[in-house]
Amino acid sequence: MNYLDERFQEAYTVMTPVLSVDAYYQRLLDIAIKGKEKLFASEPDLEKRAALHAKAFRGLFWQFLNDDQKDIKEGSPPVVAKGLDFLRRLLGPGGPYEGQVPGGYSRLDFDEIPRYAYLAHLAIKEPETFGHLRETVFDSLIHHQLEYAGRFKALSKAINKLCQLESTLPLDDVMAYIEANIHNHLTSYVTMAQYQEQGGLARLLEKGADIKAMLHSCLDIVEGTDAKDKSFASMFRLTLDCINHLEAEEGISPEEARAGRSQLLRNTLEVSGRQKNKDPGVWYPMISELADAADSSLDGRHFLSYFYYLTPDEFDPNALKLMAEVDPKVFKQYLKRDYLEPTRFALIESVGVRHLFSENELIVMCGHQFAADLGL
């Protein structure tokens, strides 16, 4: 049994109804302290030690969130005060997990919310000590507000209740601050797409956000995103709206605007190219809107997506033919990866690159479409 297995097995024994609140938190703190001492004594590699220490903290914090011991769960003011004191001793100066961050929670369960609020409360109330938690906590707050309205309502209620116990900045003021600095807190395509659906550029302007910084964040998130049709369309709109607004207001130069559009087109072609079942109704409007942004950053895969969605009047098939002839191996690789069988042979014929394939290759890659063409 390794260190973490022993550590978690010991932590699970804490969650029993026979412990008083004081004993419960003291026992949990002792486990953290002893666990750190054992780890630091047994693991000489600093990088491995840091990773194990962070993992141990995430496990202990998960236990803190999910324990169902009745006295702990009820959350009366004295119990809450002891919970806050526990986190201060655990994470504060000299604590066994000083400087640690619990990691992001993409969707808090309702049972986890009351005690996650403790962490948020400390990050808001005592930035001089718990400021390192703010980024994670603020990311979680805006994510839940945009994605899970019911959970955010419960989280708001829990945080505001803690404000009554220990006076601090109201959550409404915290959320106003987050939205004014939203470029730091939209950390995934999910929250970015939801932000567009719930106000987009108009909301950014209303909240006093830094549109230029937001554009940089949008382009970063769009780059390599896992989003698909609907989510990407929302991300596309928010990004392009930021570019257009900044260009109109002279917040960026024409060269910067062109570079932003080119990057967005490249990402649009990349993401659309991954979709096996391609929906022109989704992708054509986006790609055609940026048709003038094509540049040398587009590779073979991007050109395949480009050609798929645009008509020959909008895009010269000779450009795709030239790319295919320069590197047939890569062209065939992209064609097989990004196109379903029924559309492959039609594209080969329309571009005029049938000569790059042997009959066997066409049968293997294009199946019944090529066989039908041969009358087989």
C-alpha positions in Angstrom: 0.0 0.0 0.0 1.6 3.3 -1.1 1.6 6.6 0.8 -1.6 8.0 -0.7 -3.5 4.7 -0.2 -2.6 4.7 3.5 -3.3 8.4 3.7 -6.8 8.1 2.3 -7.7 5.0 4.2 -6.8 6.8 7.4 -8.8 9.9 6.3 -11.9 7.7 5.7 -11.9 6.5 9.3 -12.4 10.1 10.4 -15.8 10.3 8.9 -17.7 8.6 11.8 -20.6 10.0 13.8 -18.9 9.3 17.1 -16.5 12.2 16.8 -17.4 15.6 18.2 -16.9 18.6 15.8 -13.7 19.6 17.6 -12.4 16.1 17.5 -13.3 15.6 13.9 -11.4 18.6 12.7 -8.5 18.0 15.0 -8.2 14.4 13.7 -8.4 15.6 10.1 -5.7 18.2 10.8 -3.5 15.6 12.5 -3.8 13.3 9.4 -2.8 16.2 7.2 0.2 17.1 9.4 1.4 13.5 9.8 0.8 12.7 6.1 3.0 15.7 5.1 5.8 14.7 7.5 5.8 11.1 6.2 5.7 12.2 2.5 8.5 14.7 2.9 10.6 12.2 4.8 10.1 9.4 2.3 10.1 11.1 -1.1 13.4 12.9 -1.9 12.4 14.0 -5.5 10.9 17.5 -5.1 8.8 17.3 -8.2 7.2 14.0 -7.3 6.8 15.2 -3.7 5.0 18.3 -4.8 2.6 16.3 -7.1 1.8 13.8 -4.3 1.3 16.6 -1.8 -1.1 18.4 -4.1 -3.0 15.2 -4.8 -3.3 14.4 -1.1 -4.7 17.9 -0.4 -7.3 17.5 -3.2 -8.3 14.2 -1.6 -8.6 15.6 1.9 -10.5 18.6 0.7 -13.0 16.3 -1.2 -13.5 14.5 2.1 -14.2 17.9 3.8 -16.8 18.7 1.2 -18.5 15.4 1.2 -18.6 14.2 4.8 -22.1 13.4 5.9 -21.5 13.4 9.6 -24.6 14.9 11.0 -23.0 17.4 13.4 -20.7 18.7 10.7 -23.4 18.8 8.0 -26.0 20.8 9.9 -23.9 23.9 9.7 -25.0 25.9 12.8 -23.0 29.1 13.4 -20.7 27.5 15.9 -20.0 24.5 13.6 -19.4 26.8 10.7 -17.0 28.9 12.7 -15.0 25.7 13.6 -15.0 24.7 9.9 -13.6 28.1 8.9 -11.0 27.8 11.6 -10.0 24.4 10.4 -9.4 25.7 6.8 -7.4 28.6 8.2 -5.2 26.1 10.1 -5.0 23.8 7.2 -4.2 26.3 4.5 -2.8 29.3 6.4 0.8 30.2 7.2 2.5 27.2 8.7 -0.4 24.8 7.9 0.3 21.4 6.3 -1.3 22.6 3.0 -0.1 26.2 3.0 -0.3 27.5 -0.6 -2.2 24.5 -2.0 -5.2 24.9 -4.3 -8.0 22.3 -4.4 -8.4 22.3 -8.1 -11.4 23.3 -10.2 -14.9 22.1 -9.6 -16.8 22.1 -12.9 -20.1 21.2 -11.2 -20.5 21.3 -7.5 -23.1 18.9 -6.1 -25.6 20.6 -3.9 -24.3 18.7 -0.8 -20.8 20.1 -1.5 -21.9 23.7 -1.9 -22.1 24.8 1.8 -18.5 23.8 2.6 -17.1 25.0 -0.7 -18.6 28.3 0.3 -16.1 28.3 3.3 -13.2 28.3 0.8 -14.8 31.0 -1.3 -15.4 33.1 1.9 -11.8 32.9 2.9 -10.6 33.8 -0.6 -12.8 36.8 -0.6 -12.3 37.9 3.0 -8.6 37.4 3.5 -6.7 37.9 0.2 -3.5 38.6 2.0 -3.5 35.0 3.2 -5.7 33.1 0.8 -5.3 35.2 -2.4 -3.8 32.1 -4.1 -7.2 30.6 -4.0 -9.0 33.5 -5.8 -8.3 32.5 -9.3 -9.8 29.0 -8.9 -12.7 30.2 -6.7 -13.6 33.1 -9.1 -13.4 30.8 -12.1 -15.8 28.4 -10.3 -18.2 31.2 -9.4 -18.6 32.6 -12.9 -18.7 29.1 -14.4 -21.6 28.1 -12.1 -23.4 31.4 -12.7 -23.3 30.9 -16.4 -23.7 27.1 -16.6 -25.7 26.0 -13.5 -28.1 28.8 -12.3 -29.6 26.6 -9.5 -26.3 25.7 -8.1 -25.0 29.2 -8.3 -28.1 30.4 -6.4 -27.4 27.9 -3.6 -23.7 28.9 -3.6 -24.6 32.6 -3.4 -26.9 31.9 -0.5 -24.2 30.0 1.4 -21.6 32.6 0.8 -23.9 35.5 1.8 -24.8 33.5 5.0 -21.1 33.4 5.9 -20.9 37.1 5.3 -23.3 37.5 8.2 -21.1 35.5 10.4 -17.9 37.3 9.4 -18.4 40.5 7.6 -16.7 40.8 4.2 -17.2 42.0 0.6 -20.7 41.2 -0.6 -20.9 38.5 -3.3 -22.6 41.0 -5.7 -19.5 43.2 -5.5 -17.3 40.1 -6.1 -19.2 39.1 -9.2 -19.0 42.7 -10.5 -15.2 42.5 -10.1 -15.1 39.1 -11.8 -17.1 40.4 -14.8 -15.0 43.5 -15.1 -12.0 41.1 -15.3 -13.8 38.3 -17.2 -10.8 37.8 -19.5 -9.1 36.1 -16.5 -12.0 33.8 -15.6 -13.4 32.3 -18.8 -11.1 29.3 -18.7 -13.0 26.8 -20.9 -15.0 26.8 -24.1 -18.1 25.9 -22.0 -18.1 29.2 -20.1 -17.0 31.2 -23.1 -20.0 29.8 -25.2 -22.4 30.4 -22.3 -21.1 34.0 -22.0 -22.0 34.7 -25.6 -25.4 33.1 -25.1 -26.1 35.3 -22.1 -25.1 38.7 -23.4 -21.9 38.5 -25.4 -20.3 41.7 -26.4 -23.1 43.8 -25.1 -22.6 42.3 -21.6 -18.8 42.8 -21.8 -19.4 46.5 -22.5 -22.0 46.9 -19.8 -19.7 45.3 -17.2 -16.8 47.5 -18.2 -14.6 44.6 -19.3 -11.3 45.0 -21.1 -12.3 44.0 -24.6 -8.8 43.7 -25.9 -7.8 41.4 -23.1 -11.0 39.5 -23.7 -10.1 39.0 -27.3 -6.7 37.5 -26.4 -8.5 35.1 -24.0 -11.1 34.2 -26.6 -8.4 33.4 -29.2 -6.5 31.3 -26.6 -9.6 29.3 -25.8 -10.6 28.8 -29.4 -7.1 27.5 -30.2 -7.3 23.7 -29.9 -10.8 23.7 -28.4 -12.8 20.5 -28.1 -16.0 22.4 -28.8 -18.4 21.2 -31.5 -21.1 22.8 -33.6 -23.3 24.9 -31.3 -20.7 25.8 -28.7 -18.1 26.7 -31.4 -20.6 28.9 -33.2 -21.1 30.9 -30.0 -17.4 31.1 -29.4 -16.9 32.3 -33.0 -19.4 35.0 -32.6 -18.0 36.4 -29.4 -14.5 36.4 -30.8 -15.4 38.0 -34.0 -17.6 40.6 -32.3 -14.6 41.6 -30.1 -12.4 41.9 -33.2 -14.9 44.0 -35.1 -15.6 46.3 -32.1 -11.9 46.9 -31.4 -11.2 47.6 -35.0 -14.1 50.0 -35.3 -13.0 51.8 -32.1 -9.4 51.8 -33.1 -8.5 49.6 -30.2 -6.4 47.4 -32.5 -4.7 48.1 -35.8 -6.0 46.8 -39.1 -3.0 44.4 -39.1 -4.0 43.1 -35.7 -7.6 42.7 -36.8 -6.6 40.7 -39.9 -4.3 38.5 -37.8 -7.1 37.8 -35.4 -9.6 36.9 -38.2 -7.0 34.7 -39.8 -6.4 32.8 -36.5 -10.2 32.5 -36.0 -10.6 31.2 -39.6 -7.8 28.7 -39.0 -9.4 27.4 -35.8 -12.9 27.3 -37.4 -11.5 25.2 -40.3 -9.6 23.0 -37.8 -12.7 22.3 -35.6 -15.1 21.9 -38.6 -12.6 19.5 -40.1 -12.8 17.2 -37.1 -16.5 16.8 -37.4 -17.3 13.5 -39.2 -20.9 14.5 -39.8 -20.3 17.9 -41.2 -23.3 20.4 -41.1 -22.9 23.1 -43.7 -25.8 25.0 -42.1 -23.5 25.6 -39.0 -20.1 25.9 -40.6 -20.7 27.6 -43.9 -21.9 31.0 -42.5 -18.8 31.2 -40.2 -16.3 30.2 -42.9 -17.8 32.4 -45.6 -17.8 35.4 -43.2 -14.1 35.0 -42.9 -13.4 34.0 -46.5 -11.1 37.0 -47.0 -8.9 36.1 -44.0 -7.2 33.1 -45.6 -3.5 33.3 -45.5 -0.3 31.2 -45.5 -1.1 29.8 -42.0 -3.7 27.4 -43.4 -2.4 23.9 -44.0 -3.8 21.0 -46.0 -6.4 20.0 -43.5 -7.7 23.5 -43.3 -8.0 23.7 -47.1 -9.9 20.5 -47.1 -12.4 22.0 -44.7 -12.5 25.2 -46.7 -13.3 23.4 -49.9 -15.9 21.2 -48.3 -18.1 24.2 -47.2 -17.5 26.8 -49.9 -18.7 26.5 -53.5 -16.2 26.4 -56.5 -17.3 30.0 -57.2 -16.0 31.0 -53.7 -12.9 28.9 -53.6 -10.6 27.8 -56.4 -10.3 24.0 -56.5 -6.9 24.4 -58.2 -5.5 25.6 -54.9 -6.5 22.3 -53.3 -5.3 20.3 -56.3 -1.9 22.0 -56.0 -1.7 21.2 -52.3 -2.7 17.5 -52.9 -0.1 17.2 -55.7 2.7 18.7 -53.6 2.1 16.2 -50.7 -0.2 13.4 -51.7 0.5 11.3 -48.6 -0.7 14.1 -46.3 -3.7 14.9 -48.5 -4.8 11.2 -48.3 -4.2 11.2 -44.6 -6.5 14.2 -44.0 -9.1 13.0 -46.4 -9.4 9.6 -44.7 -9.4 11.2 -41.2 -11.8 14.1 -41.7 -14.2 12.9 -44.4 -16.9 10.2 -44.3 -16.6 7.6 -47.0 -19.6 8.8 -49.2 -18.0 12.3 -49.6 -14.4 11.3 -50.3 -14.7 10.2 -53.9 -16.9 13.2 -54.9 -14.2 15.5 -53.5 -11.4 13.6 -55.3 -13.3 13.9 -58.6 -14.3 17.6 -58.2 -10.7 18.6 -57.4 -9.3 16.5 -60.2 -6.8 14.5 -58.2 -7.9 11.0 -59.1 -4.6 10.4 -60.8 -2.9 10.5 -57.3 -4.7 7.3 -56.3 -4.4 3.7 -57.5 -7.6 1.8 -58.1 -6.9 -0.2 -55.0 -6.5 2.9 -52.9 -9.8 4.3 -54.2 -11.6 1.1 -53.4 -10.2 1.0 -49.9 -10.8 4.7 -49.2 -14.0 5.4 -51.1 -15.6 1.9 -51.1 -19.0 1.6 -52.8 -18.9 5.2 -54.2 -15.8 4.3 -56.4 -17.2 0.8 -57.1 -20.4 2.3 -58.4 -18.5 4.7 -60.6 -16.8 1.7 -62.1 -20.1 -0.1 -62.6 -19.2 -2.9 -60.2 
